């Protein structure tokens, strides 16, 4: 809802200001709920996590909790989520409702908050509580927060600055990511430059994750290409339609084997997933699969447009291609941190270019460009991010004791 409001308001500066004032009033009232919840004490061993504003269980917070569970540490683990579908959630994690009162109660009583998105303005943090911001993208292509349109959006800028004042640490996987955090969130605080917790999976044994995907989609003995575009400001999906049959044919000619395509739309397009395209035995709907990184591990090749998943995926050194039919429009709305045509990933703006890029793919040149990119951004993913974040949490608990 807030995205639609911002889109409407952006067309009229006076309207935007009025909505911004109303937003500030609502958030001030929300703060009162947090003040009431201060009658409850902070529990020193309680950790509350959230991802995508309560839409699903996953991303960086999930992997941090996995490490806490693996180490057998004594914490009460709570996940704020809208859905009651928690089949992927470990028994050690308690699901809590994602509504204003539940959020206020659990955040007010937790020692540690872990989130991959910004908290709503109006959220209040108490003394000796710790807010760990992992964000849901690394050194991405598309600009974020205050960097969008030069920070002209009043609500986006206010939210970023509000969260920056709450956060105790931001988790980064590169020098470039840290620079983006400083500018986009106006964040002056401590950055734990240890890698992305969700990318630790790329340094583990891969077979168990491939087996899990095969069981979920019946893809055993098939080669997998993952198509994972990001969302648009108007939530339209027309620009994402691709000739999947032509794509699969080109992949089989260039790389050999029998290929299938897994299609995973952005969480903001979940409502479009079932009707997006006619699915088949070779083109499968993977939008509702919770754990994106497992799809990346199982896939031999990724196709996206402007999503930061491209930079996660290539940690594996596997081929990534871009299918982006609306570059000029998207750049005008959002803008980029990189020149899209100078990245290692071949760019196609139509189906014919997509097929040609696959057939002409030069593996050696691609690897050379990847290494230059990693050096340029100062990548520090080494498979130890979860452990280092948990060490930080334990250190804060030690201080309290």
Short mmCIF file of the C-alpha atoms (twelve columns), coordinates in Angstrom:
data_MODEL
# 
_entry.id   MODEL 
# 
loop_
_atom_site.group_PDB 
_atom_site.id 
_atom_site.type_symbol 
_atom_site.label_atom_id 
_atom_site.label_alt_id 
_atom_site.label_comp_id 
_atom_site.label_asym_id 
_atom_site.label_seq_id 
_atom_site.Cartn_x 
_atom_site.Cartn_y 
_atom_site.Cartn_z 
_atom_site.pdbx_PDB_model_num 
ATOM 1   C CA . UNK A 1   0.000  0.000   0.000   1 
ATOM 2   C CA . UNK A 2   2.743  2.483   0.906   1 
ATOM 3   C CA . UNK A 3   4.333  1.997   -2.549  1 
ATOM 4   C CA . UNK A 4   1.082  2.900   -4.293  1 
ATOM 5   C CA . UNK A 5   0.682  5.973   -2.064  1 
ATOM 6   C CA . UNK A 6   4.224  7.151   -2.851  1 
ATOM 7   C CA . UNK A 7   3.672  6.581   -6.586  1 
ATOM 8   C CA . UNK A 8   0.473  8.636   -6.545  1 
ATOM 9   C CA . UNK A 9   1.994  11.372  -4.391  1 
ATOM 10  C CA . UNK A 10  5.071  11.669  -6.572  1 
ATOM 11  C CA . UNK A 11  2.949  13.105  -9.385  1 
ATOM 12  C CA . UNK A 12  1.992  16.131  -7.319  1 
ATOM 13  C CA . UNK A 13  4.410  17.891  -4.961  1 
ATOM 14  C CA . UNK A 14  1.698  19.486  -2.828  1 
ATOM 15  C CA . UNK A 15  -0.124 16.155  -2.530  1 
ATOM 16  C CA . UNK A 16  3.136  14.471  -1.583  1 
ATOM 17  C CA . UNK A 17  3.711  16.969  1.224   1 
ATOM 18  C CA . UNK A 18  0.206  16.481  2.586   1 
ATOM 19  C CA . UNK A 19  0.614  12.705  2.562   1 
ATOM 20  C CA . UNK A 20  4.030  13.093  4.183   1 
ATOM 21  C CA . UNK A 21  2.497  15.148  7.015   1 
ATOM 22  C CA . UNK A 22  -0.249 12.540  7.477   1 
ATOM 23  C CA . UNK A 23  2.408  9.814   7.460   1 
ATOM 24  C CA . UNK A 24  4.395  11.588  10.177  1 
ATOM 25  C CA . UNK A 25  1.259  11.948  12.317  1 
ATOM 26  C CA . UNK A 26  0.417  8.238   11.950  1 
ATOM 27  C CA . UNK A 27  3.959  7.249   12.849  1 
ATOM 28  C CA . UNK A 28  3.902  9.499   15.912  1 
ATOM 29  C CA . UNK A 29  0.734  7.733   17.066  1 
ATOM 30  C CA . UNK A 30  2.441  4.389   16.413  1 
ATOM 31  C CA . UNK A 31  5.236  5.452   18.754  1 
ATOM 32  C CA . UNK A 32  2.681  5.687   21.549  1 
ATOM 33  C CA . UNK A 33  2.053  1.938   21.209  1 
ATOM 34  C CA . UNK A 34  5.774  1.336   21.760  1 
ATOM 35  C CA . UNK A 35  5.777  3.582   24.797  1 
ATOM 36  C CA . UNK A 36  2.913  1.554   26.313  1 
ATOM 37  C CA . UNK A 37  4.815  -1.690  25.618  1 
ATOM 38  C CA . UNK A 38  7.658  -0.467  27.801  1 
ATOM 39  C CA . UNK A 39  5.750  -1.772  30.785  1 
ATOM 40  C CA . UNK A 40  7.174  -5.156  29.684  1 
ATOM 41  C CA . UNK A 41  10.867 -5.856  30.414  1 
ATOM 42  C CA . UNK A 42  13.510 -6.513  27.775  1 
ATOM 43  C CA . UNK A 43  14.358 -10.231 27.624  1 
ATOM 44  C CA . UNK A 44  18.126 -10.590 27.357  1 
ATOM 45  C CA . UNK A 45  17.988 -13.796 25.285  1 
ATOM 46  C CA . UNK A 46  15.199 -12.771 22.867  1 
ATOM 47  C CA . UNK A 47  15.874 -12.127 19.167  1 
ATOM 48  C CA . UNK A 48  13.148 -10.879 16.808  1 
ATOM 49  C CA . UNK A 49  13.555 -11.159 13.029  1 
ATOM 50  C CA . UNK A 50  11.664 -9.998  9.985   1 
ATOM 51  C CA . UNK A 51  12.034 -10.139 6.207   1 
ATOM 52  C CA . UNK A 52  10.197 -8.331  3.398   1 
ATOM 53  C CA . UNK A 53  7.781  -6.617  5.790   1 
ATOM 54  C CA . UNK A 54  6.497  -9.961  7.058   1 
ATOM 55  C CA . UNK A 55  5.921  -11.525 3.632   1 
ATOM 56  C CA . UNK A 56  8.045  -14.637 4.057   1 
ATOM 57  C CA . UNK A 57  10.623 -16.548 6.084   1 
ATOM 58  C CA . UNK A 58  14.031 -16.159 4.474   1 
ATOM 59  C CA . UNK A 59  16.895 -13.911 3.376   1 
ATOM 60  C CA . UNK A 60  19.810 -12.902 5.634   1 
ATOM 61  C CA . UNK A 61  17.938 -13.147 8.978   1 
ATOM 62  C CA . UNK A 62  17.023 -16.793 8.258   1 
ATOM 63  C CA . UNK A 63  20.666 -17.794 7.807   1 
ATOM 64  C CA . UNK A 64  21.731 -15.979 10.968  1 
ATOM 65  C CA . UNK A 65  19.100 -17.900 12.948  1 
ATOM 66  C CA . UNK A 66  20.242 -21.130 11.296  1 
ATOM 67  C CA . UNK A 67  23.747 -20.475 12.660  1 
ATOM 68  C CA . UNK A 68  22.391 -19.715 16.158  1 
ATOM 69  C CA . UNK A 69  20.471 -22.989 16.075  1 
ATOM 70  C CA . UNK A 70  23.488 -24.879 14.708  1 
ATOM 71  C CA . UNK A 71  25.613 -23.632 17.591  1 
ATOM 72  C CA . UNK A 72  22.901 -24.584 20.103  1 
ATOM 73  C CA . UNK A 73  22.853 -21.114 21.670  1 
ATOM 74  C CA . UNK A 74  20.238 -20.290 24.294  1 
ATOM 75  C CA . UNK A 75  17.991 -17.706 22.610  1 
ATOM 76  C CA . UNK A 76  14.258 -17.243 22.218  1 
ATOM 77  C CA . UNK A 77  13.877 -16.795 18.453  1 
ATOM 78  C CA . UNK A 78  10.802 -14.975 17.100  1 
ATOM 79  C CA . UNK A 79  9.858  -14.311 13.475  1 
ATOM 80  C CA . UNK A 80  7.299  -11.644 12.530  1 
ATOM 81  C CA . UNK A 81  5.263  -12.900 9.566   1 
ATOM 82  C CA . UNK A 82  1.885  -12.227 7.951   1 
ATOM 83  C CA . UNK A 83  1.320  -15.732 6.627   1 
ATOM 84  C CA . UNK A 84  0.554  -18.706 8.860   1 
ATOM 85  C CA . UNK A 85  2.427  -20.949 6.427   1 
ATOM 86  C CA . UNK A 86  5.539  -21.768 8.447   1 
ATOM 87  C CA . UNK A 87  6.447  -25.207 7.087   1 
ATOM 88  C CA . UNK A 88  9.998  -24.043 6.319   1 
ATOM 89  C CA . UNK A 89  10.484 -22.547 9.766   1 
ATOM 90  C CA . UNK A 90  12.578 -24.574 12.238  1 
ATOM 91  C CA . UNK A 91  10.805 -25.716 15.389  1 
ATOM 92  C CA . UNK A 92  13.178 -23.527 17.416  1 
ATOM 93  C CA . UNK A 93  11.684 -20.384 15.816  1 
ATOM 94  C CA . UNK A 94  8.343  -19.041 16.995  1 
ATOM 95  C CA . UNK A 95  6.081  -17.335 14.450  1 
ATOM 96  C CA . UNK A 96  4.465  -14.086 15.625  1 
ATOM 97  C CA . UNK A 97  1.767  -12.110 13.835  1 
ATOM 98  C CA . UNK A 98  2.845  -9.176  11.701  1 
ATOM 99  C CA . UNK A 99  0.503  -6.446  12.927  1 
ATOM 100 C CA . UNK A 100 1.200  -3.134  14.717  1 
ATOM 101 C CA . UNK A 101 0.518  -4.419  18.225  1 
ATOM 102 C CA . UNK A 102 2.402  -7.704  17.849  1 
ATOM 103 C CA . UNK A 103 5.346  -5.886  16.259  1 
ATOM 104 C CA . UNK A 104 5.433  -3.293  19.050  1 
ATOM 105 C CA . UNK A 105 5.274  -5.918  21.800  1 
ATOM 106 C CA . UNK A 106 7.965  -8.223  20.393  1 
ATOM 107 C CA . UNK A 107 10.362 -5.451  19.380  1 
ATOM 108 C CA . UNK A 108 9.924  -3.742  22.754  1 
ATOM 109 C CA . UNK A 109 10.809 -6.924  24.639  1 
ATOM 110 C CA . UNK A 110 13.675 -8.264  22.468  1 
ATOM 111 C CA . UNK A 111 17.345 -7.688  23.129  1 
ATOM 112 C CA . UNK A 112 18.211 -7.981  19.425  1 
ATOM 113 C CA . UNK A 113 16.356 -7.047  16.239  1 
ATOM 114 C CA . UNK A 114 17.424 -8.465  12.878  1 
ATOM 115 C CA . UNK A 115 15.762 -7.191  9.717   1 
ATOM 116 C CA . UNK A 116 16.435 -7.176  5.974   1 
ATOM 117 C CA . UNK A 117 14.163 -4.172  5.327   1 
ATOM 118 C CA . UNK A 118 13.673 -0.821  7.008   1 
ATOM 119 C CA . UNK A 119 11.490 -0.677  10.107  1 
ATOM 120 C CA . UNK A 120 8.368  1.462   9.990   1 
ATOM 121 C CA . UNK A 121 8.912  4.985   11.228  1 
ATOM 122 C CA . UNK A 122 7.478  5.302   14.718  1 
ATOM 123 C CA . UNK A 123 9.266  2.193   15.975  1 
ATOM 124 C CA . UNK A 124 11.109 3.011   19.196  1 
ATOM 125 C CA . UNK A 125 14.224 1.235   20.448  1 
ATOM 126 C CA . UNK A 126 15.027 1.017   24.155  1 
ATOM 127 C CA . UNK A 127 18.346 1.455   25.880  1 
ATOM 128 C CA . UNK A 128 20.688 -1.544  25.464  1 
ATOM 129 C CA . UNK A 129 18.666 -3.030  22.607  1 
ATOM 130 C CA . UNK A 130 20.536 -3.793  19.373  1 
ATOM 131 C CA . UNK A 131 19.242 -3.403  15.828  1 
ATOM 132 C CA . UNK A 132 21.141 -5.396  13.168  1 
ATOM 133 C CA . UNK A 133 20.283 -4.323  9.618   1 
ATOM 134 C CA . UNK A 134 21.277 -6.899  6.988   1 
ATOM 135 C CA . UNK A 135 19.396 -5.372  4.016   1 
ATOM 136 C CA . UNK A 136 18.054 -7.599  1.219   1 
ATOM 137 C CA . UNK A 137 20.550 -6.778  -1.487  1 
ATOM 138 C CA . UNK A 138 24.283 -6.328  -1.760  1 
ATOM 139 C CA . UNK A 139 26.119 -4.014  -4.161  1 
ATOM 140 C CA . UNK A 140 23.074 -3.892  -6.428  1 
ATOM 141 C CA . UNK A 141 22.515 -2.265  -9.794  1 
ATOM 142 C CA . UNK A 142 19.382 -0.258  -8.983  1 
ATOM 143 C CA . UNK A 143 19.633 2.676   -6.612  1 
ATOM 144 C CA . UNK A 144 17.966 2.485   -3.200  1 
ATOM 145 C CA . UNK A 145 16.545 4.722   -0.452  1 
ATOM 146 C CA . UNK A 146 17.858 8.328   -0.547  1 
ATOM 147 C CA . UNK A 147 19.804 7.666   -3.764  1 
ATOM 148 C CA . UNK A 148 16.562 7.279   -5.765  1 
ATOM 149 C CA . UNK A 149 15.915 10.496  -7.697  1 
ATOM 150 C CA . UNK A 150 18.412 12.334  -5.541  1 
ATOM 151 C CA . UNK A 151 16.416 11.756  -2.359  1 
ATOM 152 C CA . UNK A 152 13.417 13.751  -3.590  1 
ATOM 153 C CA . UNK A 153 10.900 11.336  -2.057  1 
ATOM 154 C CA . UNK A 154 10.062 12.747  1.363   1 
ATOM 155 C CA . UNK A 155 8.828  9.454   2.793   1 
ATOM 156 C CA . UNK A 156 11.763 7.374   1.457   1 
ATOM 157 C CA . UNK A 157 14.316 9.854   2.777   1 
ATOM 158 C CA . UNK A 158 12.624 10.192  6.160   1 
ATOM 159 C CA . UNK A 159 12.386 6.392   6.543   1 
ATOM 160 C CA . UNK A 160 16.061 5.884   5.657   1 
ATOM 161 C CA . UNK A 161 17.300 8.552   8.064   1 
ATOM 162 C CA . UNK A 162 14.934 7.356   10.817  1 
ATOM 163 C CA . UNK A 163 16.271 3.804   10.533  1 
ATOM 164 C CA . UNK A 164 19.885 4.982   10.389  1 
ATOM 165 C CA . UNK A 165 19.422 6.528   13.827  1 
ATOM 166 C CA . UNK A 166 18.026 3.245   15.209  1 
ATOM 167 C CA . UNK A 167 20.570 0.861   13.716  1 
ATOM 168 C CA . UNK A 168 23.604 -0.317  15.676  1 
ATOM 169 C CA . UNK A 169 25.246 -2.226  12.842  1 
ATOM 170 C CA . UNK A 170 24.740 -2.803  9.125   1 
ATOM 171 C CA . UNK A 171 26.051 -6.014  7.575   1 
ATOM 172 C CA . UNK A 172 27.960 -5.570  4.305   1 
ATOM 173 C CA . UNK A 173 29.579 -7.929  1.810   1 
ATOM 174 C CA . UNK A 174 31.852 -5.458  0.043   1 
ATOM 175 C CA . UNK A 175 33.504 -2.076  0.116   1 
ATOM 176 C CA . UNK A 176 30.993 -0.910  -2.530  1 
ATOM 177 C CA . UNK A 177 28.043 -2.047  -0.405  1 
ATOM 178 C CA . UNK A 178 29.384 -0.098  2.561   1 
ATOM 179 C CA . UNK A 179 29.674 3.031   0.410   1 
ATOM 180 C CA . UNK A 180 26.069 2.580   -0.730  1 
ATOM 181 C CA . UNK A 181 24.892 2.220   2.876   1 
ATOM 182 C CA . UNK A 182 26.664 5.431   3.873   1 
ATOM 183 C CA . UNK A 183 25.055 7.445   1.077   1 
ATOM 184 C CA . UNK A 184 21.677 5.800   0.501   1 
ATOM 185 C CA . UNK A 185 20.742 5.480   4.183   1 
ATOM 186 C CA . UNK A 186 22.707 8.474   5.483   1 
ATOM 187 C CA . UNK A 187 24.200 5.913   7.872   1 
ATOM 188 C CA . UNK A 188 27.240 7.037   9.930   1 
ATOM 189 C CA . UNK A 189 27.449 4.020   12.253  1 
ATOM 190 C CA . UNK A 190 29.308 0.711   12.489  1 
ATOM 191 C CA . UNK A 191 29.408 -1.549  9.404   1 
ATOM 192 C CA . UNK A 192 30.300 -5.216  9.831   1 
ATOM 193 C CA . UNK A 193 32.001 -5.916  6.500   1 
ATOM 194 C CA . UNK A 194 31.950 -9.707  6.716   1 
ATOM 195 C CA . UNK A 195 29.938 -10.891 3.700   1 
ATOM 196 C CA . UNK A 196 26.228 -11.521 3.178   1 
ATOM 197 C CA . UNK A 197 24.887 -14.202 5.553   1 
ATOM 198 C CA . UNK A 198 22.654 -15.540 2.802   1 
ATOM 199 C CA . UNK A 199 25.699 -16.040 0.551   1 
ATOM 200 C CA . UNK A 200 27.429 -18.406 2.966   1 
ATOM 201 C CA . UNK A 201 25.352 -21.098 1.266   1 
ATOM 202 C CA . UNK A 202 27.546 -20.820 -1.843  1 
ATOM 203 C CA . UNK A 203 30.538 -22.049 0.157   1 
ATOM 204 C CA . UNK A 204 28.773 -25.160 1.506   1 
ATOM 205 C CA . UNK A 205 28.133 -28.589 0.024   1 
ATOM 206 C CA . UNK A 206 25.704 -27.930 -2.844  1 
ATOM 207 C CA . UNK A 207 24.160 -31.346 -3.471  1 
ATOM 208 C CA . UNK A 208 21.625 -31.254 -0.610  1 
ATOM 209 C CA . UNK A 209 20.164 -28.005 -1.947  1 
ATOM 210 C CA . UNK A 210 19.966 -29.316 -5.499  1 
ATOM 211 C CA . UNK A 211 18.225 -32.441 -4.195  1 
ATOM 212 C CA . UNK A 212 15.730 -30.234 -2.330  1 
ATOM 213 C CA . UNK A 213 14.898 -28.296 -5.514  1 
ATOM 214 C CA . UNK A 214 14.586 -31.520 -7.501  1 
ATOM 215 C CA . UNK A 215 12.059 -32.872 -4.990  1 
ATOM 216 C CA . UNK A 216 10.069 -29.621 -5.059  1 
ATOM 217 C CA . UNK A 217 9.934  -29.253 -8.865  1 
ATOM 218 C CA . UNK A 218 10.692 -32.682 -10.327 1 
ATOM 219 C CA . UNK A 219 13.858 -31.437 -12.040 1 
ATOM 220 C CA . UNK A 220 16.150 -34.429 -11.435 1 
ATOM 221 C CA . UNK A 221 18.531 -35.019 -14.370 1 
ATOM 222 C CA . UNK A 222 17.591 -31.625 -15.851 1 
ATOM 223 C CA . UNK A 223 19.720 -28.497 -16.168 1 
ATOM 224 C CA . UNK A 224 18.061 -25.466 -14.560 1 
ATOM 225 C CA . UNK A 225 17.920 -21.858 -15.688 1 
ATOM 226 C CA . UNK A 226 16.371 -19.448 -13.177 1 
ATOM 227 C CA . UNK A 227 14.488 -16.378 -14.406 1 
ATOM 228 C CA . UNK A 228 14.189 -13.854 -11.553 1 
ATOM 229 C CA . UNK A 229 13.242 -10.296 -12.573 1 
ATOM 230 C CA . UNK A 230 12.683 -7.478  -10.089 1 
ATOM 231 C CA . UNK A 231 9.431  -5.491  -9.775  1 
ATOM 232 C CA . UNK A 232 8.465  -2.221  -11.472 1 
ATOM 233 C CA . UNK A 233 7.092  0.888   -9.761  1 
ATOM 234 C CA . UNK A 234 3.652  0.245   -11.308 1 
ATOM 235 C CA . UNK A 235 3.916  -3.521  -10.562 1 
ATOM 236 C CA . UNK A 236 3.294  -4.312  -14.253 1 
ATOM 237 C CA . UNK A 237 4.846  -7.530  -15.598 1 
ATOM 238 C CA . UNK A 238 4.442  -6.996  -19.362 1 
ATOM 239 C CA . UNK A 239 8.126  -6.107  -19.801 1 
ATOM 240 C CA . UNK A 240 9.150  -9.424  -18.226 1 
ATOM 241 C CA . UNK A 241 7.624  -11.722 -20.832 1 
ATOM 242 C CA . UNK A 242 10.218 -13.729 -22.671 1 
ATOM 243 C CA . UNK A 243 10.253 -16.435 -25.334 1 
ATOM 244 C CA . UNK A 244 11.001 -19.293 -22.931 1 
ATOM 245 C CA . UNK A 245 10.817 -21.978 -25.610 1 
ATOM 246 C CA . UNK A 246 13.391 -20.116 -27.685 1 
ATOM 247 C CA . UNK A 247 15.504 -19.594 -24.573 1 
ATOM 248 C CA . UNK A 248 15.546 -23.291 -23.668 1 
ATOM 249 C CA . UNK A 249 16.350 -24.263 -27.260 1 
ATOM 250 C CA . UNK A 250 19.313 -21.841 -27.306 1 
ATOM 251 C CA . UNK A 251 20.599 -23.157 -23.972 1 
ATOM 252 C CA . UNK A 252 20.493 -26.742 -25.196 1 
ATOM 253 C CA . UNK A 253 22.329 -25.812 -28.386 1 
ATOM 254 C CA . UNK A 254 25.049 -23.836 -26.544 1 
ATOM 255 C CA . UNK A 255 25.511 -25.858 -23.349 1 
ATOM 256 C CA . UNK A 256 23.971 -29.260 -24.122 1 
ATOM 257 C CA . UNK A 257 21.634 -31.347 -21.973 1 
ATOM 258 C CA . UNK A 258 17.922 -30.951 -21.283 1 
ATOM 259 C CA . UNK A 259 16.988 -27.616 -19.689 1 
ATOM 260 C CA . UNK A 260 14.009 -26.427 -17.655 1 
ATOM 261 C CA . UNK A 261 13.197 -22.865 -16.569 1 
ATOM 262 C CA . UNK A 262 12.196 -21.914 -13.037 1 
ATOM 263 C CA . UNK A 263 10.368 -18.561 -12.956 1 
ATOM 264 C CA . UNK A 264 10.521 -16.610 -9.705  1 
ATOM 265 C CA . UNK A 265 8.862  -13.206 -9.630  1 
ATOM 266 C CA . UNK A 266 9.702  -10.605 -6.974  1 
ATOM 267 C CA . UNK A 267 7.659  -10.813 -3.716  1 
ATOM 268 C CA . UNK A 268 5.921  -7.576  -4.781  1 
ATOM 269 C CA . UNK A 269 4.553  -9.485  -7.790  1 
ATOM 270 C CA . UNK A 270 3.477  -12.631 -5.924  1 
ATOM 271 C CA . UNK A 271 -0.163 -11.961 -6.812  1 
ATOM 272 C CA . UNK A 272 0.765  -12.124 -10.532 1 
ATOM 273 C CA . UNK A 273 2.710  -15.382 -10.352 1 
ATOM 274 C CA . UNK A 274 -0.048 -17.852 -11.247 1 
ATOM 275 C CA . UNK A 275 -1.270 -15.914 -14.281 1 
ATOM 276 C CA . UNK A 276 2.109  -14.547 -15.416 1 
ATOM 277 C CA . UNK A 277 2.566  -17.034 -18.285 1 
ATOM 278 C CA . UNK A 278 1.274  -20.476 -19.338 1 
ATOM 279 C CA . UNK A 279 3.489  -22.860 -17.354 1 
ATOM 280 C CA . UNK A 280 4.415  -26.325 -18.560 1 
ATOM 281 C CA . UNK A 281 6.634  -29.296 -17.726 1 
ATOM 282 C CA . UNK A 282 9.633  -27.245 -18.878 1 
ATOM 283 C CA . UNK A 283 8.580  -23.810 -17.559 1 
ATOM 284 C CA . UNK A 284 7.814  -23.972 -13.837 1 
ATOM 285 C CA . UNK A 285 6.396  -21.462 -11.353 1 
ATOM 286 C CA . UNK A 286 8.904  -21.034 -8.491  1 
ATOM 287 C CA . UNK A 287 7.624  -17.717 -7.091  1 
ATOM 288 C CA . UNK A 288 6.221  -19.266 -3.925  1 
ATOM 289 C CA . UNK A 289 9.432  -21.114 -3.105  1 
ATOM 290 C CA . UNK A 290 10.566 -19.291 0.020   1 
ATOM 291 C CA . UNK A 291 14.339 -19.625 -0.101  1 
ATOM 292 C CA . UNK A 292 15.777 -17.726 -3.065  1 
ATOM 293 C CA . UNK A 293 19.383 -18.731 -2.365  1 
ATOM 294 C CA . UNK A 294 18.531 -22.432 -2.728  1 
ATOM 295 C CA . UNK A 295 17.159 -21.696 -6.196  1 
ATOM 296 C CA . UNK A 296 20.395 -19.865 -7.023  1 
ATOM 297 C CA . UNK A 297 22.483 -22.795 -5.784  1 
ATOM 298 C CA . UNK A 298 20.507 -25.331 -7.820  1 
ATOM 299 C CA . UNK A 299 20.489 -23.286 -11.039 1 
ATOM 300 C CA . UNK A 300 23.309 -23.477 -13.549 1 
ATOM 301 C CA . UNK A 301 22.417 -20.166 -15.150 1 
ATOM 302 C CA . UNK A 302 20.533 -17.026 -14.079 1 
ATOM 303 C CA . UNK A 303 18.550 -14.539 -16.127 1 
ATOM 304 C CA . UNK A 304 17.412 -11.332 -14.438 1 
ATOM 305 C CA . UNK A 305 17.045 -7.646  -15.274 1 
ATOM 306 C CA . UNK A 306 17.997 -5.194  -12.510 1 
ATOM 307 C CA . UNK A 307 17.759 -7.424  -9.429  1 
ATOM 308 C CA . UNK A 308 20.693 -7.598  -7.008  1 
ATOM 309 C CA . UNK A 309 20.388 -11.395 -7.129  1 
ATOM 310 C CA . UNK A 310 22.776 -11.199 -10.098 1 
ATOM 311 C CA . UNK A 311 25.591 -10.170 -7.746  1 
ATOM 312 C CA . UNK A 312 24.742 -12.926 -5.261  1 
ATOM 313 C CA . UNK A 313 24.577 -15.560 -7.987  1 
ATOM 314 C CA . UNK A 314 27.931 -14.792 -9.584  1 
ATOM 315 C CA . UNK A 315 29.690 -15.457 -6.294  1 
ATOM 316 C CA . UNK A 316 29.471 -19.002 -7.695  1 
ATOM 317 C CA . UNK A 317 31.146 -17.867 -10.976 1 
ATOM 318 C CA . UNK A 318 28.199 -19.308 -12.937 1 
ATOM 319 C CA . UNK A 319 26.826 -17.549 -16.050 1 
ATOM 320 C CA . UNK A 320 24.348 -14.694 -15.623 1 
ATOM 321 C CA . UNK A 321 22.481 -12.924 -18.429 1 
ATOM 322 C CA . UNK A 322 20.310 -9.797  -18.351 1 
ATOM 323 C CA . UNK A 323 16.959 -9.549  -20.161 1 
ATOM 324 C CA . UNK A 324 15.946 -5.894  -19.840 1 
ATOM 325 C CA . UNK A 325 13.432 -4.478  -22.312 1 
ATOM 326 C CA . UNK A 326 12.836 -1.155  -20.530 1 
ATOM 327 C CA . UNK A 327 16.315 0.087   -19.588 1 
ATOM 328 C CA . UNK A 328 15.775 3.761   -20.373 1 
ATOM 329 C CA . UNK A 329 12.453 3.899   -18.534 1 
ATOM 330 C CA . UNK A 330 13.770 2.045   -15.478 1 
ATOM 331 C CA . UNK A 331 16.916 4.142   -15.367 1 
ATOM 332 C CA . UNK A 332 14.761 7.278   -15.457 1 
ATOM 333 C CA . UNK A 333 12.589 6.041   -12.583 1 
ATOM 334 C CA . UNK A 334 15.259 4.447   -10.403 1 
ATOM 335 C CA . UNK A 335 18.740 4.985   -11.910 1 
ATOM 336 C CA . UNK A 336 21.747 2.661   -11.551 1 
ATOM 337 C CA . UNK A 337 24.967 2.412   -9.531  1 
ATOM 338 C CA . UNK A 338 26.770 0.877   -12.534 1 
ATOM 339 C CA . UNK A 339 26.646 1.266   -16.297 1 
ATOM 340 C CA . UNK A 340 24.530 -1.776  -17.117 1 
ATOM 341 C CA . UNK A 341 26.404 -2.343  -20.390 1 
ATOM 342 C CA . UNK A 342 29.796 -2.437  -18.641 1 
ATOM 343 C CA . UNK A 343 28.888 -5.235  -16.242 1 
ATOM 344 C CA . UNK A 344 30.152 -8.785  -17.002 1 
ATOM 345 C CA . UNK A 345 26.600 -9.912  -17.841 1 
ATOM 346 C CA . UNK A 346 25.494 -9.931  -21.517 1 
ATOM 347 C CA . UNK A 347 22.491 -7.587  -21.920 1 
ATOM 348 C CA . UNK A 348 19.516 -8.380  -24.170 1 
ATOM 349 C CA . UNK A 349 16.695 -5.925  -24.843 1 
ATOM 350 C CA . UNK A 350 14.620 -8.370  -26.879 1 
ATOM 351 C CA . UNK A 351 14.266 -12.105 -27.473 1 
ATOM 352 C CA . UNK A 352 16.523 -12.168 -30.526 1 
ATOM 353 C CA . UNK A 353 19.389 -10.580 -28.573 1 
ATOM 354 C CA . UNK A 354 18.803 -13.019 -25.707 1 
ATOM 355 C CA . UNK A 355 19.233 -16.027 -27.990 1 
ATOM 356 C CA . UNK A 356 22.276 -14.470 -29.670 1 
ATOM 357 C CA . UNK A 357 23.962 -13.691 -26.331 1 
ATOM 358 C CA . UNK A 358 23.563 -17.296 -25.209 1 
ATOM 359 C CA . UNK A 359 24.884 -18.751 -28.451 1 
ATOM 360 C CA . UNK A 360 27.869 -16.366 -28.488 1 
ATOM 361 C CA . UNK A 361 28.700 -16.692 -24.784 1 
ATOM 362 C CA . UNK A 362 32.463 -16.618 -24.085 1 
ATOM 363 C CA . UNK A 363 33.121 -18.375 -20.773 1 
ATOM 364 C CA . UNK A 364 36.755 -17.284 -20.431 1 
ATOM 365 C CA . UNK A 365 36.023 -13.604 -21.135 1 
ATOM 366 C CA . UNK A 366 33.099 -13.737 -18.702 1 
ATOM 367 C CA . UNK A 367 35.325 -15.085 -15.904 1 
ATOM 368 C CA . UNK A 368 37.925 -12.387 -16.521 1 
ATOM 369 C CA . UNK A 369 35.245 -9.674  -16.274 1 
ATOM 370 C CA . UNK A 370 33.895 -11.220 -13.067 1 
ATOM 371 C CA . UNK A 371 37.288 -11.083 -11.387 1 
ATOM 372 C CA . UNK A 372 37.637 -7.416  -12.323 1 
ATOM 373 C CA . UNK A 373 34.189 -6.712  -10.878 1 
ATOM 374 C CA . UNK A 374 35.014 -8.455  -7.585  1 
ATOM 375 C CA . UNK A 375 38.201 -6.424  -7.297  1 
ATOM 376 C CA . UNK A 376 36.355 -3.204  -8.168  1 
ATOM 377 C CA . UNK A 377 33.715 -3.644  -5.455  1 
ATOM 378 C CA . UNK A 378 36.033 -5.148  -2.828  1 
ATOM 379 C CA . UNK A 379 34.005 -8.335  -2.376  1 
ATOM 380 C CA . UNK A 380 34.503 -10.062 0.982   1 
ATOM 381 C CA . UNK A 381 32.090 -13.044 0.818   1 
ATOM 382 C CA . UNK A 382 34.039 -16.027 2.182   1 
ATOM 383 C CA . UNK A 383 31.326 -18.194 3.746   1 
ATOM 384 C CA . UNK A 384 31.832 -16.894 7.313   1 
ATOM 385 C CA . UNK A 385 29.284 -14.061 7.516   1 
ATOM 386 C CA . UNK A 386 26.718 -15.892 9.684   1 
ATOM 387 C CA . UNK A 387 29.362 -16.879 12.211  1 
ATOM 388 C CA . UNK A 388 30.674 -13.322 12.427  1 
ATOM 389 C CA . UNK A 389 27.193 -11.837 12.936  1 
ATOM 390 C CA . UNK A 390 26.482 -14.383 15.688  1 
ATOM 391 C CA . UNK A 391 29.805 -13.488 17.303  1 
ATOM 392 C CA . UNK A 392 28.673 -9.850  17.318  1 
ATOM 393 C CA . UNK A 393 25.366 -10.831 18.992  1 
ATOM 394 C CA . UNK A 394 27.164 -12.922 21.603  1 
ATOM 395 C CA . UNK A 395 29.522 -10.050 22.271  1 
ATOM 396 C CA . UNK A 396 26.601 -7.727  23.022  1 
ATOM 397 C CA . UNK A 397 25.078 -10.326 25.354  1 
ATOM 398 C CA . UNK A 398 28.427 -10.619 27.099  1 
ATOM 399 C CA . UNK A 399 28.482 -6.869  27.665  1 
ATOM 400 C CA . UNK A 400 25.019 -7.037  29.244  1 
ATOM 401 C CA . UNK A 401 26.142 -9.766  31.616  1 
# 
